[in-house]
Structures are given as structure tokens and as C-alpha cells.
Amino acid sequence: MGGKRQVSIHIEHWPMLAPFRITGHLFTALDCVVVEIAEGPQIGRGEAAGVYYLQDTPDKAFEQIHAIRTELEAGLDREALQTLLAPGGARNAVDCALWDLECKRAGKSVWAQTGLNSRPLTTCQTIGVLDTPEDTGKAAAALSSFKLLKLKLNGDRPIERVRAVRAARPDARLIVDANQGLTLALLQECLPEFAKSEVEMIEQPLPRGEDAALEGMPREVPLCADESCLHRGEFEAAARRYDMINIKLDKTGGLTEALLLADAVLDRGLDYMVGNMLGTSLAMAPAFVVSQKARIADLDGPLALKADRIGAMTYRNGVVGPFTSDLWG
């Protein structure tokens, strides 16, 4: 516990360039909770969108953070935070704000604090679920400067959609994300066909809680857990069923747990990717940190927004550069 602080909590609304559809959900804007923790002249900031499929909303996060405001103002640290709030958007926003504040008070970057190196990363550019495979192929063709594409799928003609993207972009690296939208039978039908199209990975093919059949199941393409692995408490089961884990700070409840989960994944000999629930560059910056050891970075959230924050991270042709300390960390 440290000295007296001032804590600000507010909800922000960021319009998107266009509606974005995935299995079971349509995104039309980013609503996020932002926490600012001031101690002396230093201010730490954190942003979180929450986990929409768990009804973890910014409004709920606001209430959860407000409930621990007294402890935060009294000097709550990141270690105590992990037991005070459950994983989710509220803890993510506070945890990242505390990281930012710690860096500023120490006069050290987050890279010095974590011992990680900062380097530019290739990030996915995501194609949502469109009306037809033909539309999907056209969308892929329009992204000619991006080298890594992520294709959202559901149960509607997934094989045809993948083939359309591969025909339009034979040069691109390709991963797919079903967001729980396939059945086991459809997944087994897709696997050999996706392998022929050189799909590198299939993310969350089956619904959360209905994926036990993946344990020991042969697969021609690696499978990645997203909704099926929120944090380390769910890692053991996921590690038996999947080849990769998608780490998102809104799921883990912040950078602190995300770094620990990343270590656990690598210690098990598995790979991980880092994703996002939409967000401005303030949310992407801590995700960029844990992405440094990831096989795949999926940090394209700000590219879906009409505007980004002052001091935003730079995105050029699918490569995202390191952030400055003016933004975070």
C-alpha cells in the first residue's frame, strides 16, 4: 500500500467504421471503461471492453471498480488486486492502470519492468462474417497489403469461404476463427479441406463447455482455445484439448495474469496468440507487451474504429510498431 491517490472511472463510446459480425454477435461500436489513477504528478491509465459473451459489460466493470475505489485510493497494488477482483474487464482496466502508474513512478518503461524486448509485430487483419463466400473473397482481395488474414467463420459454408479467401490471396498467411460456431461433425469435415488451403490455425471451433471431444482427436490443422480458456484456472483442461491458447487481457483480467498464463503455455510446450475484444491503442499497448513471445498477434482493434487516441500506436500494412510512454507504460 502506498500514499493517497485520486481515482477516475468513466465509460467511453468509440464509433466503428462499419458493423462487424461474428458468430452470435454484431459489433457496431466500442464501449469501454477507462480508469485513471493519479499519485502525485503521475497518472496511470487502463482501458477494458469486458467479455461480451459473459455479460461482462463496461457498465458492470464501472460498478465493480467503483466498489473498490477506497482500496485503490489507499494504495492497492497489483498483487492484492488479483484476489480482490475476479478476472474480467474491471480487473483488466485497473491492473493496466497500475502497471502504467508503476512505470511512471519508477521512471522505467514497461520493457525494463518486465525484461521483455520491444519489436514491431505483424498483426492479423480480420474479415468478419459476410453474406456470401464471394463477398469474403472480395474482402480478402481488398486487403492486398496485409500479409496475415484472420477469417471469421460460422456454420454457413465455411469451406467455401476459406477457399474463396485462398483463391483471392494465395500469398497471405491465413488463420480462421469460428467463435464457437461449428459442430464437431462440421469441424471434422473442415479440417482436411482447411489443411489443403494452408490454414495455419483454427480458433475456437466448438462452443465453450462442449469441446471435450477435442481431447486426443487427430487434426490436420492446429486448434486454438479462445472462449474455452479465460485464465490460468482454465488452462489445464484447455491444454489437453488445444494446441494454442488465445490470451486476451479482458479475459485474464489484466497484464499481470496474461504474462503468467503466457509463461504457463510456453512451459507446457504449446503456442499462444494474443487477441483483443476491440479497443483503442490504450488497450492494445499492454497486449503488445505479452505479444512479444506469441506465435500470432491479433491487435487490429483500433483499425476497426473511426478514430483512435492521441499518441496512438502506428499501423502500417499489417505491422504495428511499439508504443510511446506518452500513451502507456
C-alpha positions as CSV (number, residue, x, y, z in Angstrom):
1,M,0.0,0.0,0.0
2,G,1.3,3.5,-0.9
3,G,0.0,7.0,-0.4
4,K,-3.3,8.7,-1.1
5,R,-4.4,8.6,-4.7
6,Q,-7.1,10.1,-6.9
7,V,-9.1,7.6,-9.0
8,S,-11.2,8.5,-12.0
9,I,-13.5,6.0,-13.7
10,H,-15.5,6.7,-16.8
11,I,-17.1,4.9,-19.8
12,E,-16.2,5.9,-23.4
13,H,-18.0,5.3,-26.7
14,W,-16.0,4.9,-29.9
15,P,-17.9,4.5,-33.2
16,M,-16.7,1.8,-35.6
17,L,-16.0,2.3,-39.3
18,A,-18.6,-0.3,-40.1
19,P,-20.6,-3.0,-38.3
20,F,-18.6,-6.2,-37.7
21,R,-20.3,-9.6,-37.5
22,I,-19.1,-12.8,-35.9
23,T,-20.9,-16.0,-34.8
24,G,-23.8,-14.8,-32.5
25,H,-22.8,-11.2,-32.2
26,L,-22.8,-7.9,-34.1
27,F,-20.4,-5.1,-33.0
28,T,-21.4,-1.6,-34.0
29,A,-19.3,0.5,-31.6
30,L,-16.7,0.1,-28.9
31,D,-17.9,0.9,-25.4
32,C,-15.1,0.7,-22.8
33,V,-14.3,1.6,-19.2
34,V,-11.3,3.7,-18.6
35,V,-9.5,4.0,-15.2
36,E,-7.1,6.8,-14.3
37,I,-5.1,6.5,-11.1
38,A,-3.2,9.6,-10.1
39,E,-0.5,9.6,-7.4
40,G,1.4,12.9,-7.2
41,P,2.1,14.1,-10.7
42,Q,2.0,10.7,-12.3
43,I,-1.2,9.2,-13.8
44,G,-1.7,5.6,-14.8
45,R,-4.4,4.7,-17.3
46,G,-6.1,1.4,-18.3
47,E,-8.9,0.5,-20.7
48,A,-11.1,-2.5,-21.0
49,A,-14.1,-3.6,-23.0
50,G,-15.0,-6.6,-21.0
51,V,-16.0,-10.1,-22.2
52,Y,-19.3,-9.7,-24.0
53,Y,-20.3,-13.4,-24.1
54,L,-20.1,-13.5,-20.2
55,Q,-22.2,-10.3,-19.9
56,D,-19.1,-8.6,-18.7
57,T,-20.1,-5.1,-19.8
58,P,-18.4,-1.7,-19.3
59,D,-21.3,-0.7,-17.0
60,K,-20.7,-3.8,-14.9
61,A,-17.0,-3.0,-14.8
62,F,-17.7,0.5,-13.8
63,E,-19.7,-0.7,-10.8
64,Q,-17.0,-3.3,-9.8
65,I,-14.2,-0.7,-9.9
66,H,-16.3,1.9,-8.0
67,A,-16.8,-0.8,-5.3
68,I,-13.0,-0.9,-4.6
69,R,-12.4,2.8,-5.1
70,T,-11.5,3.2,-1.4
71,E,-8.9,0.5,-1.5
72,L,-7.5,1.9,-4.8
73,E,-7.2,5.4,-3.3
74,A,-5.5,3.9,-0.2
75,G,-2.7,2.4,-2.4
76,L,-3.9,-1.0,-3.5
77,D,-1.2,-2.8,-5.5
78,R,-1.4,-5.3,-8.4
79,E,-0.8,-8.3,-6.2
80,A,-3.7,-7.5,-3.9
81,L,-5.9,-6.6,-6.9
82,Q,-5.7,-10.2,-8.2
83,T,-7.6,-11.5,-5.2
84,L,-9.9,-8.5,-4.8
85,L,-11.5,-8.7,-8.3
86,A,-12.2,-11.7,-10.4
87,P,-10.8,-12.0,-14.0
88,G,-12.6,-9.7,-16.4
89,G,-12.9,-6.2,-17.7
90,A,-12.9,-4.4,-14.4
91,R,-9.7,-6.0,-13.2
92,N,-8.1,-5.5,-16.6
93,A,-8.6,-1.8,-16.6
94,V,-7.3,-1.4,-13.0
95,D,-4.4,-3.8,-13.5
96,C,-3.2,-2.0,-16.6
97,A,-3.6,1.4,-15.0
98,L,-1.5,0.2,-12.1
99,W,1.2,-1.1,-14.5
100,D,1.3,2.3,-16.1
101,L,1.4,4.1,-12.8
102,E,4.3,1.9,-11.6
103,C,6.3,2.6,-14.7
104,K,5.8,6.3,-14.4
105,R,6.7,6.4,-10.7
106,A,9.8,4.2,-11.2
107,G,10.9,6.2,-14.2
108,K,11.2,3.0,-16.1
109,S,9.5,1.6,-19.2
110,V,7.3,-1.5,-19.1
111,W,10.1,-3.2,-21.1
112,A,12.5,-2.6,-18.2
113,Q,9.9,-3.7,-15.7
114,T,9.1,-7.0,-17.5
115,G,12.5,-7.8,-19.0
116,L,10.9,-8.2,-22.5
117,N,12.2,-6.7,-25.7
118,S,10.1,-4.4,-27.8
119,R,9.9,-5.1,-31.6
120,P,7.3,-4.3,-34.3
121,L,4.8,-7.1,-34.8
122,T,2.8,-8.4,-37.8
123,T,-0.8,-8.3,-36.7
124,C,-3.9,-10.0,-38.2
125,Q,-6.3,-8.1,-40.3
126,T,-9.8,-9.6,-39.5
127,I,-12.5,-10.3,-42.0
128,G,-15.9,-10.6,-40.4
129,V,-18.8,-12.9,-41.4
130,L,-20.1,-11.6,-44.7
131,D,-23.2,-12.6,-46.6
132,T,-21.5,-15.0,-49.2
133,P,-18.2,-16.7,-49.9
134,E,-17.9,-14.3,-52.9
135,D,-18.1,-11.3,-50.6
136,T,-15.5,-12.9,-48.4
137,G,-13.1,-13.4,-51.3
138,K,-13.6,-9.8,-52.4
139,A,-12.8,-8.5,-48.9
140,A,-9.6,-10.6,-48.8
141,A,-8.6,-9.2,-52.2
142,A,-9.1,-5.7,-50.9
143,L,-6.6,-6.3,-48.1
144,S,-3.7,-6.9,-50.5
145,S,-1.1,-5.1,-48.3
146,F,-1.8,-7.3,-45.3
147,K,0.2,-10.5,-45.0
148,L,-1.7,-12.2,-42.2
149,L,-5.5,-12.5,-42.5
150,K,-7.9,-13.8,-39.9
151,L,-11.2,-15.1,-41.3
152,K,-14.3,-15.2,-39.1
153,L,-16.5,-18.2,-39.8
154,N,-19.8,-19.8,-38.7
155,G,-21.7,-22.8,-39.8
156,D,-22.6,-21.2,-43.2
157,R,-20.3,-22.6,-45.9
158,P,-17.0,-22.4,-44.0
159,I,-15.1,-24.5,-46.5
160,E,-16.3,-22.3,-49.4
161,R,-15.3,-19.1,-47.6
162,V,-11.8,-20.4,-46.9
163,R,-11.4,-21.4,-50.5
164,A,-12.6,-18.0,-51.7
165,V,-10.0,-16.3,-49.5
166,R,-7.2,-18.5,-50.6
167,A,-8.1,-18.0,-54.2
168,A,-8.1,-14.3,-53.7
169,R,-4.9,-14.2,-51.6
170,P,-2.7,-17.2,-52.4
171,D,0.2,-15.2,-50.9
172,A,-1.3,-14.5,-47.5
173,R,-0.9,-16.3,-44.2
174,L,-4.4,-17.4,-43.1
175,I,-6.0,-18.3,-39.8
176,V,-9.7,-18.8,-39.1
177,D,-11.9,-18.1,-36.1
178,A,-15.3,-19.8,-35.6
179,N,-16.2,-18.2,-32.3
180,Q,-17.8,-21.4,-31.1
181,G,-19.8,-21.6,-34.4
182,L,-19.1,-25.2,-35.7
183,T,-20.3,-28.6,-34.7
184,L,-17.9,-31.5,-34.2
185,A,-19.0,-33.1,-37.4
186,L,-18.6,-29.9,-39.4
187,L,-15.1,-29.3,-37.8
188,Q,-14.0,-32.8,-38.9
189,E,-15.2,-32.1,-42.4
190,C,-13.4,-28.8,-42.5
191,L,-10.0,-29.9,-41.1
192,P,-8.6,-31.7,-44.2
193,E,-10.0,-29.0,-46.5
194,F,-8.5,-26.2,-44.4
195,A,-5.2,-28.0,-44.5
196,K,-5.3,-28.0,-48.3
197,S,-5.9,-24.3,-48.2
198,E,-2.9,-23.9,-45.9
199,V,-4.9,-22.6,-42.9
200,E,-2.4,-22.2,-40.1
201,M,-4.8,-22.5,-37.2
202,I,-8.5,-22.8,-36.3
203,E,-9.6,-20.7,-33.3
204,Q,-12.4,-21.9,-31.0
205,P,-14.3,-24.2,-33.4
206,L,-16.8,-25.6,-30.8
207,P,-18.8,-24.0,-28.0
208,R,-17.3,-23.3,-24.6
209,G,-18.0,-26.3,-22.4
210,E,-18.8,-28.6,-25.3
211,D,-15.2,-29.3,-26.5
212,A,-14.2,-32.4,-24.5
213,A,-14.3,-34.4,-27.7
214,L,-11.2,-32.5,-28.9
215,E,-9.0,-34.3,-26.4
216,G,-6.9,-36.7,-28.3
217,M,-8.7,-36.0,-31.6
218,P,-6.4,-36.1,-34.7
219,R,-6.3,-32.8,-36.5
220,E,-4.6,-31.7,-39.7
221,V,-4.6,-28.1,-38.5
222,P,-3.7,-26.8,-35.0
223,L,-6.7,-25.7,-32.8
224,C,-6.6,-22.7,-30.6
225,A,-8.7,-22.1,-27.4
226,D,-10.3,-18.7,-27.0
227,E,-13.6,-18.8,-25.2
228,S,-12.6,-22.1,-23.7
229,C,-9.6,-20.6,-21.8
230,L,-10.1,-17.4,-20.0
231,H,-7.2,-17.5,-17.5
232,R,-4.9,-20.0,-15.8
233,G,-7.7,-21.5,-13.8
234,E,-9.0,-23.0,-17.1
235,F,-5.6,-23.8,-18.7
236,E,-5.2,-27.4,-17.6
237,A,-8.4,-28.6,-19.4
238,A,-7.6,-26.4,-22.5
239,A,-4.1,-27.7,-22.7
240,R,-5.4,-31.3,-23.2
241,R,-7.7,-30.2,-26.0
242,Y,-5.9,-27.5,-27.9
243,D,-2.6,-26.7,-29.4
244,M,-2.7,-23.0,-28.8
245,I,-4.3,-20.5,-26.4
246,N,-5.6,-17.1,-27.3
247,I,-4.7,-14.7,-24.5
248,K,-6.8,-11.6,-24.1
249,L,-6.4,-9.2,-21.3
250,D,-10.1,-8.7,-20.9
251,K,-10.3,-12.5,-20.2
252,T,-7.3,-12.7,-17.9
253,G,-8.2,-9.6,-16.0
254,G,-5.1,-7.7,-17.0
255,L,-1.4,-7.9,-18.0
256,T,-0.3,-9.4,-14.7
257,E,-2.3,-12.6,-15.2
258,A,-1.7,-12.5,-19.0
259,L,2.0,-12.8,-18.5
260,L,1.7,-15.6,-16.1
261,L,-0.7,-17.5,-18.4
262,A,1.8,-17.0,-21.3
263,D,4.6,-18.5,-19.2
264,A,2.4,-21.5,-18.3
265,V,1.5,-22.0,-22.0
266,L,5.2,-21.9,-23.1
267,D,6.3,-24.1,-20.2
268,R,3.7,-26.8,-21.4
269,G,5.3,-26.6,-24.9
270,L,2.2,-25.1,-26.5
271,D,1.9,-21.8,-28.5
272,Y,-0.2,-18.8,-27.8
273,M,-1.6,-15.9,-29.7
274,V,-2.8,-12.5,-28.2
275,G,-6.2,-11.2,-29.2
276,N,-8.5,-8.3,-28.3
277,M,-12.1,-7.5,-27.7
278,L,-11.9,-4.3,-29.7
279,G,-10.1,-1.4,-28.1
280,T,-8.2,1.8,-28.7
281,S,-4.4,1.9,-28.7
282,L,-4.6,2.2,-24.9
283,A,-5.9,-1.3,-24.7
284,M,-3.5,-2.6,-27.4
285,A,-0.4,-1.3,-25.7
286,P,-0.3,-3.8,-22.8
287,A,-1.5,-6.6,-25.2
288,F,1.5,-5.7,-27.4
289,V,3.8,-6.4,-24.4
290,V,2.6,-10.0,-23.9
291,S,2.5,-10.4,-27.7
292,Q,6.3,-10.3,-27.9
293,K,6.6,-14.1,-27.3
294,A,3.4,-15.0,-29.1
295,R,3.2,-17.0,-32.3
296,I,0.4,-14.7,-33.6
297,A,-0.6,-11.2,-32.7
298,D,-4.2,-10.1,-33.3
299,L,-4.1,-6.4,-32.3
300,D,-6.1,-4.9,-35.1
301,G,-8.8,-3.5,-32.8
302,P,-8.1,0.2,-33.4
303,L,-8.2,-0.3,-37.2
304,A,-12.0,-1.0,-36.9
305,L,-12.6,2.4,-35.2
306,K,-13.3,5.7,-36.8
307,A,-10.7,7.4,-34.6
308,D,-8.0,6.4,-32.1
309,R,-6.4,8.1,-29.1
310,I,-3.8,10.9,-29.2
311,G,-0.4,9.2,-29.3
312,A,-1.9,6.1,-31.0
313,M,0.2,3.1,-32.0
314,T,1.3,3.1,-35.6
315,Y,-0.2,0.5,-38.0
316,R,1.3,0.2,-41.5
317,N,0.3,-2.6,-43.9
318,G,-0.4,-5.0,-41.0
319,V,2.7,-4.2,-38.9
320,V,2.1,-2.5,-35.6
321,G,5.0,-0.6,-34.0
322,P,6.0,-0.1,-30.4
323,F,4.0,2.5,-28.4
324,T,5.5,5.5,-26.7
325,S,5.4,6.1,-22.9
326,D,3.1,9.1,-23.5
327,L,0.4,6.5,-24.4
328,W,1.1,3.9,-21.8
329,G,3.8,2.0,-19.9
